[in-house]
Amino acid sequence: MTHTEEKPYQCNQCDNTFSLNCNLIQHLRTHTWKKSKQCNQCDKTFSLNGNLIRHLGTHTGKKPYQCNQCDKAFLQNSVLITHIRTHIGEKPYQCNQCDNTFSLNCNLIQHLRTHTWKKSKQCNQCDKTFSLNGYLIRHLRTHTGEKPYQCNQCDKAFSKNNHLIRHQMTHTEEKPYQCNKCDKFFSEMIVLKDI
């Protein structure tokens, strides 16, 4: 997140939390959907049809959505639209509490939280404060080193359940996140922020 690390949307089936409600909704599917969509060219399976379609593009190399301002092409129209904004600098979403503007609505929503969140729970070992007790408990693990989430396929353990889930994707090799600046797919969304 841009201004804060708060994640107010918590999964009611595990300890994962999210900064955006749309990410929570997508995550909830991992609890209820089985990986039932199988690629007809390899043995990979996917829980979301969109992920299967994106994966199929890796076999065919076909990228039907071409940018008209450069030579880049994309598997998804939504990724092309986001890419085009990098050329024209379009930021149609404006904060009604300050002068900040954003190219994506989800970035505006994320930013708006910086105006409304109040932090009330303080860590007794450092100066950090948190709006929810769950965030404080998770933060305390950074001081204690506790890692209660154990991978069932290797010996790695994690302090946060969402880190375990991200790690487990390395065992399945599923890569559902596509970069909007290149054609690469990644198993972790955080990798996209470093590109």
Rosetta constraint file for C-alpha pairs under 8 A:
AtomPair CA 1 CA 5 HARMONIC 5.92 0.50
AtomPair CA 1 CA 19 HARMONIC 7.47 0.50
AtomPair CA 1 CA 110 HARMONIC 7.14 0.50
AtomPair CA 2 CA 110 HARMONIC 7.90 0.50
AtomPair CA 2 CA 111 HARMONIC 7.13 0.50
AtomPair CA 3 CA 111 HARMONIC 7.09 0.50
AtomPair CA 3 CA 114 HARMONIC 6.51 0.50
AtomPair CA 4 CA 114 HARMONIC 6.88 0.50
AtomPair CA 6 CA 19 HARMONIC 6.53 0.50
AtomPair CA 6 CA 130 HARMONIC 7.76 0.50
AtomPair CA 6 CA 131 HARMONIC 7.82 0.50
AtomPair CA 6 CA 135 HARMONIC 7.87 0.50
AtomPair CA 7 CA 17 HARMONIC 5.56 0.50
AtomPair CA 7 CA 18 HARMONIC 4.67 0.50
AtomPair CA 7 CA 19 HARMONIC 4.06 0.50
AtomPair CA 7 CA 20 HARMONIC 7.45 0.50
AtomPair CA 8 CA 17 HARMONIC 6.67 0.50
AtomPair CA 8 CA 18 HARMONIC 6.36 0.50
AtomPair CA 8 CA 19 HARMONIC 6.02 0.50
AtomPair CA 8 CA 20 HARMONIC 7.95 0.50
AtomPair CA 9 CA 17 HARMONIC 5.38 0.50
AtomPair CA 9 CA 18 HARMONIC 5.00 0.50
AtomPair CA 9 CA 19 HARMONIC 6.27 0.50
AtomPair CA 9 CA 20 HARMONIC 6.75 0.50
AtomPair CA 9 CA 21 HARMONIC 6.01 0.50
AtomPair CA 9 CA 24 HARMONIC 6.47 0.50
AtomPair CA 10 CA 15 HARMONIC 6.93 0.50
AtomPair CA 10 CA 16 HARMONIC 5.94 0.50
AtomPair CA 10 CA 17 HARMONIC 4.21 0.50
AtomPair CA 10 CA 18 HARMONIC 6.33 0.50
AtomPair CA 10 CA 24 HARMONIC 7.20 0.50
AtomPair CA 11 CA 15 HARMONIC 6.30 0.50
AtomPair CA 11 CA 16 HARMONIC 5.56 0.50
AtomPair CA 11 CA 17 HARMONIC 6.10 0.50
AtomPair CA 11 CA 24 HARMONIC 6.63 0.50
AtomPair CA 11 CA 27 HARMONIC 7.99 0.50
AtomPair CA 11 CA 28 HARMONIC 7.02 0.50
AtomPair CA 13 CA 31 HARMONIC 7.72 0.50
AtomPair CA 14 CA 161 HARMONIC 7.32 0.50
AtomPair CA 15 CA 160 HARMONIC 7.40 0.50
AtomPair CA 15 CA 161 HARMONIC 5.83 0.50
AtomPair CA 15 CA 162 HARMONIC 7.35 0.50
AtomPair CA 16 CA 160 HARMONIC 7.51 0.50
AtomPair CA 16 CA 161 HARMONIC 5.92 0.50
AtomPair CA 16 CA 162 HARMONIC 5.16 0.50
AtomPair CA 17 CA 24 HARMONIC 7.30 0.50
AtomPair CA 17 CA 162 HARMONIC 7.73 0.50
AtomPair CA 18 CA 23 HARMONIC 6.32 0.50
AtomPair CA 18 CA 24 HARMONIC 5.87 0.50
AtomPair CA 19 CA 23 HARMONIC 7.57 0.50
AtomPair CA 19 CA 110 HARMONIC 6.83 0.50
AtomPair CA 20 CA 24 HARMONIC 6.72 0.50
AtomPair CA 20 CA 106 HARMONIC 7.38 0.50
AtomPair CA 20 CA 109 HARMONIC 7.84 0.50
AtomPair CA 20 CA 110 HARMONIC 6.84 0.50
AtomPair CA 21 CA 25 HARMONIC 6.29 0.50
AtomPair CA 22 CA 26 HARMONIC 6.30 0.50
AtomPair CA 23 CA 27 HARMONIC 6.09 0.50
AtomPair CA 24 CA 28 HARMONIC 6.12 0.50
AtomPair CA 25 CA 29 HARMONIC 6.87 0.50
AtomPair CA 26 CA 30 HARMONIC 7.50 0.50
AtomPair CA 27 CA 31 HARMONIC 7.56 0.50
AtomPair CA 28 CA 32 HARMONIC 6.95 0.50
AtomPair CA 29 CA 33 HARMONIC 5.47 0.50
AtomPair CA 30 CA 34 HARMONIC 7.50 0.50
AtomPair CA 30 CA 47 HARMONIC 7.41 0.50
AtomPair CA 33 CA 47 HARMONIC 6.04 0.50
AtomPair CA 34 CA 47 HARMONIC 5.75 0.50
AtomPair CA 35 CA 45 HARMONIC 5.62 0.50
AtomPair CA 35 CA 46 HARMONIC 4.73 0.50
AtomPair CA 35 CA 47 HARMONIC 4.01 0.50
AtomPair CA 35 CA 48 HARMONIC 7.64 0.50
AtomPair CA 36 CA 45 HARMONIC 6.30 0.50
AtomPair CA 36 CA 46 HARMONIC 6.24 0.50
AtomPair CA 36 CA 47 HARMONIC 5.95 0.50
AtomPair CA 37 CA 45 HARMONIC 5.34 0.50
AtomPair CA 37 CA 46 HARMONIC 5.09 0.50
AtomPair CA 37 CA 47 HARMONIC 6.26 0.50
AtomPair CA 37 CA 48 HARMONIC 7.23 0.50
AtomPair CA 37 CA 49 HARMONIC 6.54 0.50
AtomPair CA 37 CA 52 HARMONIC 6.75 0.50
AtomPair CA 38 CA 43 HARMONIC 6.75 0.50
AtomPair CA 38 CA 44 HARMONIC 5.87 0.50
AtomPair CA 38 CA 45 HARMONIC 4.17 0.50
AtomPair CA 38 CA 46 HARMONIC 6.31 0.50
AtomPair CA 38 CA 52 HARMONIC 7.34 0.50
AtomPair CA 39 CA 43 HARMONIC 6.25 0.50
AtomPair CA 39 CA 44 HARMONIC 5.72 0.50
AtomPair CA 39 CA 45 HARMONIC 6.17 0.50
AtomPair CA 39 CA 52 HARMONIC 6.67 0.50
AtomPair CA 39 CA 55 HARMONIC 7.90 0.50
AtomPair CA 39 CA 56 HARMONIC 7.01 0.50
AtomPair CA 41 CA 59 HARMONIC 7.67 0.50
AtomPair CA 44 CA 174 HARMONIC 7.72 0.50
AtomPair CA 45 CA 52 HARMONIC 7.49 0.50
AtomPair CA 46 CA 51 HARMONIC 6.41 0.50
AtomPair CA 46 CA 52 HARMONIC 5.85 0.50
AtomPair CA 46 CA 174 HARMONIC 7.71 0.50
AtomPair CA 47 CA 51 HARMONIC 7.61 0.50
AtomPair CA 48 CA 52 HARMONIC 6.63 0.50
AtomPair CA 49 CA 53 HARMONIC 6.27 0.50
AtomPair CA 50 CA 54 HARMONIC 6.19 0.50
AtomPair CA 51 CA 55 HARMONIC 6.03 0.50
AtomPair CA 51 CA 176 HARMONIC 5.71 0.50
AtomPair CA 52 CA 56 HARMONIC 6.12 0.50
AtomPair CA 53 CA 57 HARMONIC 6.66 0.50
AtomPair CA 54 CA 58 HARMONIC 7.17 0.50
AtomPair CA 54 CA 75 HARMONIC 6.35 0.50
AtomPair CA 54 CA 76 HARMONIC 7.67 0.50
AtomPair CA 54 CA 176 HARMONIC 7.97 0.50
AtomPair CA 55 CA 59 HARMONIC 7.31 0.50
AtomPair CA 56 CA 60 HARMONIC 6.56 0.50
AtomPair CA 57 CA 61 HARMONIC 5.28 0.50
AtomPair CA 57 CA 62 HARMONIC 5.57 0.50
AtomPair CA 57 CA 63 HARMONIC 6.95 0.50
AtomPair CA 57 CA 75 HARMONIC 6.71 0.50
AtomPair CA 58 CA 62 HARMONIC 7.75 0.50
AtomPair CA 62 CA 75 HARMONIC 7.21 0.50
AtomPair CA 63 CA 73 HARMONIC 5.57 0.50
AtomPair CA 63 CA 74 HARMONIC 4.88 0.50
AtomPair CA 63 CA 75 HARMONIC 4.54 0.50
AtomPair CA 63 CA 76 HARMONIC 7.80 0.50
AtomPair CA 64 CA 73 HARMONIC 6.83 0.50
AtomPair CA 64 CA 74 HARMONIC 6.45 0.50
AtomPair CA 64 CA 75 HARMONIC 6.08 0.50
AtomPair CA 64 CA 76 HARMONIC 7.77 0.50
AtomPair CA 65 CA 73 HARMONIC 5.35 0.50
AtomPair CA 65 CA 74 HARMONIC 4.99 0.50
AtomPair CA 65 CA 75 HARMONIC 6.22 0.50
AtomPair CA 65 CA 76 HARMONIC 6.49 0.50
AtomPair CA 65 CA 77 HARMONIC 5.79 0.50
AtomPair CA 65 CA 80 HARMONIC 6.45 0.50
AtomPair CA 66 CA 71 HARMONIC 7.27 0.50
AtomPair CA 66 CA 72 HARMONIC 6.13 0.50
AtomPair CA 66 CA 73 HARMONIC 4.13 0.50
AtomPair CA 66 CA 74 HARMONIC 6.35 0.50
AtomPair CA 66 CA 80 HARMONIC 7.30 0.50
AtomPair CA 67 CA 71 HARMONIC 6.41 0.50
AtomPair CA 67 CA 72 HARMONIC 5.66 0.50
AtomPair CA 67 CA 73 HARMONIC 5.89 0.50
AtomPair CA 67 CA 80 HARMONIC 6.61 0.50
AtomPair CA 67 CA 83 HARMONIC 7.98 0.50
AtomPair CA 67 CA 84 HARMONIC 6.96 0.50
AtomPair CA 69 CA 84 HARMONIC 7.85 0.50
AtomPair CA 69 CA 87 HARMONIC 7.54 0.50
AtomPair CA 72 CA 182 HARMONIC 7.51 0.50
AtomPair CA 73 CA 80 HARMONIC 7.40 0.50
AtomPair CA 73 CA 183 HARMONIC 7.79 0.50
AtomPair CA 74 CA 79 HARMONIC 6.70 0.50
AtomPair CA 74 CA 80 HARMONIC 6.06 0.50
AtomPair CA 74 CA 180 HARMONIC 7.98 0.50
AtomPair CA 74 CA 183 HARMONIC 6.51 0.50
AtomPair CA 75 CA 79 HARMONIC 7.77 0.50
AtomPair CA 75 CA 183 HARMONIC 7.89 0.50
AtomPair CA 76 CA 80 HARMONIC 6.59 0.50
AtomPair CA 77 CA 81 HARMONIC 6.26 0.50
AtomPair CA 78 CA 82 HARMONIC 6.38 0.50
AtomPair CA 79 CA 83 HARMONIC 6.11 0.50
AtomPair CA 79 CA 180 HARMONIC 5.28 0.50
AtomPair CA 80 CA 84 HARMONIC 6.14 0.50
AtomPair CA 80 CA 180 HARMONIC 7.12 0.50
AtomPair CA 81 CA 85 HARMONIC 6.71 0.50
AtomPair CA 82 CA 86 HARMONIC 7.25 0.50
AtomPair CA 82 CA 103 HARMONIC 7.80 0.50
AtomPair CA 82 CA 104 HARMONIC 7.81 0.50
AtomPair CA 82 CA 180 HARMONIC 6.89 0.50
AtomPair CA 83 CA 87 HARMONIC 7.37 0.50
AtomPair CA 83 CA 180 HARMONIC 5.86 0.50
AtomPair CA 83 CA 181 HARMONIC 6.44 0.50
AtomPair CA 84 CA 88 HARMONIC 6.66 0.50
AtomPair CA 85 CA 89 HARMONIC 5.33 0.50
AtomPair CA 85 CA 90 HARMONIC 5.22 0.50
AtomPair CA 85 CA 91 HARMONIC 7.66 0.50
AtomPair CA 85 CA 103 HARMONIC 6.85 0.50
AtomPair CA 86 CA 90 HARMONIC 7.48 0.50
AtomPair CA 89 CA 103 HARMONIC 7.80 0.50
AtomPair CA 90 CA 103 HARMONIC 5.93 0.50
AtomPair CA 91 CA 101 HARMONIC 5.62 0.50
AtomPair CA 91 CA 102 HARMONIC 4.58 0.50
AtomPair CA 91 CA 103 HARMONIC 3.89 0.50
AtomPair CA 91 CA 104 HARMONIC 7.28 0.50
AtomPair CA 92 CA 101 HARMONIC 6.85 0.50
AtomPair CA 92 CA 102 HARMONIC 6.36 0.50
AtomPair CA 92 CA 103 HARMONIC 5.89 0.50
AtomPair CA 92 CA 104 HARMONIC 7.74 0.50
AtomPair CA 93 CA 101 HARMONIC 5.46 0.50
AtomPair CA 93 CA 102 HARMONIC 5.02 0.50
AtomPair CA 93 CA 103 HARMONIC 6.27 0.50
AtomPair CA 93 CA 104 HARMONIC 6.71 0.50
AtomPair CA 93 CA 105 HARMONIC 5.93 0.50
AtomPair CA 93 CA 108 HARMONIC 6.42 0.50
AtomPair CA 94 CA 99 HARMONIC 7.04 0.50
AtomPair CA 94 CA 100 HARMONIC 6.02 0.50
AtomPair CA 94 CA 101 HARMONIC 4.24 0.50
AtomPair CA 94 CA 102 HARMONIC 6.31 0.50
AtomPair CA 94 CA 108 HARMONIC 7.09 0.50
AtomPair CA 95 CA 99 HARMONIC 6.31 0.50
AtomPair CA 95 CA 100 HARMONIC 5.63 0.50
AtomPair CA 95 CA 101 HARMONIC 6.14 0.50
AtomPair CA 95 CA 108 HARMONIC 6.56 0.50
AtomPair CA 95 CA 111 HARMONIC 7.95 0.50
AtomPair CA 95 CA 112 HARMONIC 6.96 0.50
AtomPair CA 97 CA 115 HARMONIC 7.69 0.50
AtomPair CA 101 CA 108 HARMONIC 7.35 0.50
AtomPair CA 102 CA 107 HARMONIC 6.33 0.50
AtomPair CA 102 CA 108 HARMONIC 5.91 0.50
AtomPair CA 103 CA 107 HARMONIC 7.57 0.50
AtomPair CA 104 CA 108 HARMONIC 6.73 0.50
AtomPair CA 105 CA 109 HARMONIC 6.31 0.50
AtomPair CA 106 CA 110 HARMONIC 6.14 0.50
AtomPair CA 107 CA 111 HARMONIC 6.10 0.50
AtomPair CA 108 CA 112 HARMONIC 6.10 0.50
AtomPair CA 109 CA 113 HARMONIC 6.83 0.50
AtomPair CA 110 CA 114 HARMONIC 7.60 0.50
AtomPair CA 111 CA 115 HARMONIC 7.64 0.50
AtomPair CA 112 CA 116 HARMONIC 7.03 0.50
AtomPair CA 113 CA 117 HARMONIC 5.82 0.50
AtomPair CA 117 CA 131 HARMONIC 7.08 0.50
AtomPair CA 118 CA 130 HARMONIC 7.97 0.50
AtomPair CA 118 CA 131 HARMONIC 5.91 0.50
AtomPair CA 119 CA 129 HARMONIC 5.56 0.50
AtomPair CA 119 CA 130 HARMONIC 4.72 0.50
AtomPair CA 119 CA 131 HARMONIC 4.18 0.50
AtomPair CA 119 CA 132 HARMONIC 7.82 0.50
AtomPair CA 120 CA 129 HARMONIC 6.13 0.50
AtomPair CA 120 CA 130 HARMONIC 5.77 0.50
AtomPair CA 120 CA 131 HARMONIC 5.32 0.50
AtomPair CA 120 CA 132 HARMONIC 7.68 0.50
AtomPair CA 121 CA 129 HARMONIC 5.15 0.50
AtomPair CA 121 CA 130 HARMONIC 4.82 0.50
AtomPair CA 121 CA 131 HARMONIC 6.02 0.50
AtomPair CA 121 CA 132 HARMONIC 6.75 0.50
AtomPair CA 121 CA 133 HARMONIC 6.45 0.50
AtomPair CA 121 CA 136 HARMONIC 6.71 0.50
AtomPair CA 122 CA 127 HARMONIC 6.81 0.50
AtomPair CA 122 CA 128 HARMONIC 5.85 0.50
AtomPair CA 122 CA 129 HARMONIC 4.11 0.50
AtomPair CA 122 CA 130 HARMONIC 6.27 0.50
AtomPair CA 122 CA 136 HARMONIC 7.33 0.50
AtomPair CA 123 CA 127 HARMONIC 6.34 0.50
AtomPair CA 123 CA 128 HARMONIC 5.72 0.50
AtomPair CA 123 CA 129 HARMONIC 6.15 0.50
AtomPair CA 123 CA 136 HARMONIC 6.60 0.50
AtomPair CA 123 CA 139 HARMONIC 7.97 0.50
AtomPair CA 123 CA 140 HARMONIC 7.19 0.50
AtomPair CA 125 CA 143 HARMONIC 7.70 0.50
AtomPair CA 129 CA 136 HARMONIC 7.50 0.50
AtomPair CA 130 CA 135 HARMONIC 6.22 0.50
AtomPair CA 130 CA 136 HARMONIC 5.91 0.50
AtomPair CA 131 CA 135 HARMONIC 7.41 0.50
AtomPair CA 132 CA 136 HARMONIC 6.73 0.50
AtomPair CA 133 CA 137 HARMONIC 6.26 0.50
AtomPair CA 134 CA 138 HARMONIC 6.23 0.50
AtomPair CA 135 CA 139 HARMONIC 6.08 0.50
AtomPair CA 136 CA 140 HARMONIC 6.13 0.50
AtomPair CA 137 CA 141 HARMONIC 6.90 0.50
AtomPair CA 138 CA 142 HARMONIC 7.60 0.50
AtomPair CA 138 CA 159 HARMONIC 7.48 0.50
AtomPair CA 138 CA 160 HARMONIC 7.19 0.50
AtomPair CA 139 CA 143 HARMONIC 7.56 0.50
AtomPair CA 140 CA 144 HARMONIC 6.46 0.50
AtomPair CA 141 CA 145 HARMONIC 5.32 0.50
AtomPair CA 141 CA 146 HARMONIC 5.24 0.50
AtomPair CA 141 CA 147 HARMONIC 7.45 0.50
AtomPair CA 141 CA 159 HARMONIC 6.46 0.50
AtomPair CA 142 CA 146 HARMONIC 7.52 0.50
AtomPair CA 142 CA 159 HARMONIC 7.85 0.50
AtomPair CA 145 CA 159 HARMONIC 7.55 0.50
AtomPair CA 146 CA 159 HARMONIC 6.05 0.50
AtomPair CA 147 CA 157 HARMONIC 5.59 0.50
AtomPair CA 147 CA 158 HARMONIC 4.58 0.50
AtomPair CA 147 CA 159 HARMONIC 3.99 0.50
AtomPair CA 147 CA 160 HARMONIC 7.39 0.50
AtomPair CA 148 CA 157 HARMONIC 6.78 0.50
AtomPair CA 148 CA 158 HARMONIC 6.37 0.50
AtomPair CA 148 CA 159 HARMONIC 5.93 0.50
AtomPair CA 148 CA 160 HARMONIC 7.81 0.50
AtomPair CA 149 CA 157 HARMONIC 5.39 0.50
AtomPair CA 149 CA 158 HARMONIC 5.03 0.50
AtomPair CA 149 CA 159 HARMONIC 6.26 0.50
AtomPair CA 149 CA 160 HARMONIC 6.68 0.50
AtomPair CA 149 CA 161 HARMONIC 5.87 0.50
AtomPair CA 149 CA 164 HARMONIC 6.44 0.50
AtomPair CA 150 CA 155 HARMONIC 7.17 0.50
AtomPair CA 150 CA 156 HARMONIC 6.15 0.50
AtomPair CA 150 CA 157 HARMONIC 4.23 0.50
AtomPair CA 150 CA 158 HARMONIC 6.42 0.50
AtomPair CA 150 CA 164 HARMONIC 7.23 0.50
AtomPair CA 151 CA 155 HARMONIC 6.36 0.50
AtomPair CA 151 CA 156 HARMONIC 5.69 0.50
AtomPair CA 151 CA 157 HARMONIC 5.98 0.50
AtomPair CA 151 CA 164 HARMONIC 6.52 0.50
AtomPair CA 151 CA 168 HARMONIC 7.10 0.50
AtomPair CA 153 CA 171 HARMONIC 7.82 0.50
AtomPair CA 157 CA 164 HARMONIC 7.23 0.50
AtomPair CA 158 CA 163 HARMONIC 6.36 0.50
AtomPair CA 158 CA 164 HARMONIC 5.90 0.50
AtomPair CA 159 CA 163 HARMONIC 7.58 0.50
AtomPair CA 160 CA 164 HARMONIC 6.70 0.50
AtomPair CA 161 CA 165 HARMONIC 6.32 0.50
AtomPair CA 162 CA 166 HARMONIC 6.14 0.50
AtomPair CA 163 CA 167 HARMONIC 6.05 0.50
AtomPair CA 164 CA 168 HARMONIC 6.11 0.50
AtomPair CA 165 CA 169 HARMONIC 6.66 0.50
AtomPair CA 166 CA 170 HARMONIC 7.39 0.50
AtomPair CA 166 CA 187 HARMONIC 7.28 0.50
AtomPair CA 166 CA 188 HARMONIC 6.38 0.50
AtomPair CA 167 CA 171 HARMONIC 7.51 0.50
AtomPair CA 168 CA 172 HARMONIC 6.90 0.50
AtomPair CA 169 CA 173 HARMONIC 5.75 0.50
AtomPair CA 169 CA 174 HARMONIC 5.89 0.50
AtomPair CA 169 CA 175 HARMONIC 7.71 0.50
AtomPair CA 169 CA 187 HARMONIC 6.27 0.50
AtomPair CA 170 CA 174 HARMONIC 7.29 0.50
AtomPair CA 170 CA 187 HARMONIC 6.98 0.50
AtomPair CA 173 CA 187 HARMONIC 7.13 0.50
AtomPair CA 174 CA 187 HARMONIC 6.04 0.50
AtomPair CA 175 CA 185 HARMONIC 5.56 0.50
AtomPair CA 175 CA 186 HARMONIC 4.63 0.50
AtomPair CA 175 CA 187 HARMONIC 3.97 0.50
AtomPair CA 175 CA 188 HARMONIC 7.39 0.50
AtomPair CA 176 CA 185 HARMONIC 6.52 0.50
AtomPair CA 176 CA 186 HARMONIC 6.40 0.50
AtomPair CA 176 CA 187 HARMONIC 6.07 0.50
AtomPair CA 177 CA 185 HARMONIC 5.36 0.50
AtomPair CA 177 CA 186 HARMONIC 5.11 0.50
AtomPair CA 177 CA 187 HARMONIC 6.30 0.50
AtomPair CA 177 CA 188 HARMONIC 6.76 0.50
AtomPair CA 177 CA 189 HARMONIC 5.97 0.50
AtomPair CA 178 CA 183 HARMONIC 6.75 0.50
AtomPair CA 178 CA 184 HARMONIC 5.84 0.50
AtomPair CA 178 CA 185 HARMONIC 4.34 0.50
AtomPair CA 178 CA 186 HARMONIC 6.32 0.50
AtomPair CA 179 CA 183 HARMONIC 6.25 0.50
AtomPair CA 179 CA 184 HARMONIC 5.86 0.50
AtomPair CA 179 CA 185 HARMONIC 6.36 0.50
AtomPair CA 179 CA 186 HARMONIC 7.81 0.50
AtomPair CA 179 CA 192 HARMONIC 6.06 0.50
AtomPair CA 186 CA 191 HARMONIC 7.02 0.50
AtomPair CA 186 CA 192 HARMONIC 7.64 0.50
AtomPair CA 188 CA 192 HARMONIC 7.64 0.50
AtomPair CA 189 CA 193 HARMONIC 7.25 0.50
AtomPair CA 190 CA 194 HARMONIC 7.04 0.50
AtomPair CA 191 CA 195 HARMONIC 6.83 0.50
